[in-house]
Structures are given as structure tokens and as C-alpha cells.
Amino acid sequence: TSRSCASAAADGADDSLELFNRILAWATQYAGVEVRMNADQGDQAAAGAFFGARGIGLCRTEHMFFAKDKLPTVREFMLSRDAAERDAAIARLLPLQRADFKGLLGAIAPGCTVTVRLLDPPCHEFV
């Protein structure tokens, strides 16, 4: 049976993962640079942190909205005919994005650098 890296690390049974982590520790010690991940969701940030990333190099906020439950509201926002329609769509998106950021930032260690690109939606990907 196959196991995830997280489950293998949890019980300490995977020698190759232990060796991988040792090599990463050496690289960190001698390289003088830090590796950051690109992450747009909490599970991505958790995976990067698990493998030693020292923060998020780029969080593309527009990627938070590709989920099927969010996409219709994003389209309403982008295609709104007036300020009232736009504001209504934004009001529905705000709690969703707050939850995404809570998951994202909660998955990395305190003090790690996080670079966030504010909403820059490529229209062709949403409409």
C-alpha cells in the first residue's frame, strides 16, 4: 500500500524521507538562502512547510477563487453592471477569502515571510 509523506514521517518508518530531510537540513545550513513556496491554499502551504519551505514566495489571491463554489460569485463580481452588484458580490466573497487566508497563514510557522499578490484576475480564466 502507498502512504503519504506525512503519514510516513509521523511514524518515523520511512528511511528515505529521513534521509531527504537530513539532506534538506544540510542544504539549509550551508546554502545561506531560504526556500519559499508558492501556495494559494492551506493544504499547499502545509505541504511546503512540511518539506522545509521558510515562507510563501507568492500567494496568488485570484487562484483562491477557482473552486466551483466560488467561481460563480467571482464571475458576478467581474461582470457586474454597477457598484451595487459589484459590492454585493464582494460581500459574498469576503468571508470565503478570509477563511482561505486563515488556512493559508495557519499552515506556516509564525514569522515566516508571505508575499501576497492582490487580486489580479486574468479575465479569460474566469469568464
C-alpha positions as CSV (number, residue, x, y, z in Angstrom):
1,T,0.0,0.0,0.0
2,S,1.2,3.5,-0.7
3,R,1.4,6.1,2.1
4,S,1.7,9.8,2.1
5,C,4.9,11.5,3.1
6,A,3.1,13.0,6.1
7,S,2.0,9.6,7.4
8,A,5.4,8.1,6.8
9,A,7.0,11.0,8.7
10,A,4.5,10.7,11.5
11,D,5.5,7.1,12.4
12,G,9.2,7.5,11.5
13,A,9.2,4.3,9.4
14,D,10.3,5.8,6.1
15,D,14.2,5.8,5.9
16,S,14.2,7.6,2.5
17,L,12.1,10.5,4.0
18,E,14.5,10.7,6.9
19,L,17.5,10.9,4.5
20,F,15.7,13.5,2.4
21,N,15.1,15.7,5.5
22,R,18.7,15.3,6.5
23,I,19.9,16.5,3.1
24,L,17.5,19.4,3.2
25,A,18.9,20.4,6.7
26,W,22.4,20.3,5.3
27,A,21.4,22.4,2.3
28,T,19.7,24.9,4.6
29,Q,22.7,25.1,6.9
30,Y,25.3,25.7,4.1
31,A,23.4,27.5,1.4
32,G,22.7,30.8,3.0
33,V,19.4,31.1,1.2
34,E,15.9,30.2,2.1
35,V,13.4,28.3,0.0
36,R,9.9,29.6,-0.2
37,M,6.9,28.0,-1.7
38,N,4.1,29.2,-4.0
39,A,0.8,28.5,-2.2
40,D,-2.7,29.7,-2.7
41,Q,-4.5,27.3,-0.3
42,G,-3.8,26.0,3.2
43,D,-3.1,22.4,2.1
44,Q,-0.4,23.7,-0.3
45,A,1.2,25.8,2.5
46,A,1.2,22.8,4.8
47,A,2.9,20.6,2.2
48,G,5.5,23.2,1.6
49,A,6.2,23.8,5.3
50,F,6.4,20.0,5.8
51,F,9.2,19.9,3.2
52,G,11.1,22.8,4.8
53,A,9.9,25.9,3.0
54,R,10.6,29.0,5.0
55,G,7.5,31.0,3.9
56,I,5.4,31.7,0.9
57,G,7.2,33.4,-2.0
58,L,3.9,34.1,-3.8
59,C,0.3,33.7,-2.9
60,R,-1.9,34.5,-6.0
61,T,-5.2,35.5,-4.5
62,E,-7.0,35.0,-7.8
63,H,-6.2,31.3,-7.6
64,M,-8.2,31.1,-4.4
65,F,-11.3,31.6,-6.5
66,F,-11.1,28.8,-8.9
67,A,-13.1,26.4,-6.7
68,K,-16.5,25.6,-8.1
69,D,-18.3,27.1,-5.1
70,K,-16.6,30.4,-5.6
71,L,-16.4,30.8,-9.3
72,P,-20.0,31.9,-10.0
73,T,-19.6,34.8,-7.4
74,V,-16.3,35.8,-9.0
75,R,-18.0,36.0,-12.4
76,E,-20.8,38.1,-10.9
77,F,-18.1,40.5,-9.5
78,M,-16.2,40.7,-12.8
79,L,-19.3,41.2,-14.9
80,S,-21.2,43.5,-12.5
81,R,-23.1,46.3,-14.3
82,D,-22.9,48.8,-11.4
83,A,-21.4,49.4,-8.0
84,A,-24.3,47.8,-6.1
85,E,-23.9,44.5,-8.0
86,R,-20.1,44.6,-7.5
87,D,-20.4,45.3,-3.8
88,A,-22.9,42.5,-3.3
89,A,-20.6,40.0,-5.0
90,I,-17.6,41.2,-3.0
91,A,-19.6,40.9,0.3
92,R,-20.2,37.2,-0.6
93,L,-16.5,36.6,-1.4
94,L,-15.0,38.3,1.6
95,P,-15.8,35.6,4.2
96,L,-14.6,32.9,1.7
97,Q,-11.3,34.7,1.2
98,R,-10.9,35.3,4.9
99,A,-11.3,31.6,5.5
100,D,-8.7,30.8,2.8
101,F,-6.2,33.2,4.3
102,K,-6.8,31.8,7.8
103,G,-6.0,28.3,6.5
104,L,-3.0,29.5,4.4
105,L,-1.4,31.5,7.2
106,G,-2.2,29.0,9.9
107,A,-0.3,26.3,8.0
108,I,3.1,28.1,8.2
109,A,5.3,29.0,11.1
110,P,4.9,32.4,12.8
111,G,7.4,34.9,11.5
112,C,7.7,33.3,8.0
113,T,7.6,35.7,5.1
114,V,4.4,35.7,3.0
115,T,4.2,37.6,-0.3
116,V,0.6,38.2,-1.4
117,R,-0.3,39.4,-4.9
118,L,-3.7,41.1,-4.6
119,L,-6.5,40.1,-6.8
120,D,-5.2,40.2,-10.4
121,P,-7.8,38.1,-12.2
122,P,-7.0,37.0,-15.7
123,C,-10.4,37.5,-17.2
124,H,-10.0,34.7,-19.7
125,E,-9.7,32.2,-16.9
126,F,-12.8,33.3,-15.0
127,V,-15.3,34.2,-17.7
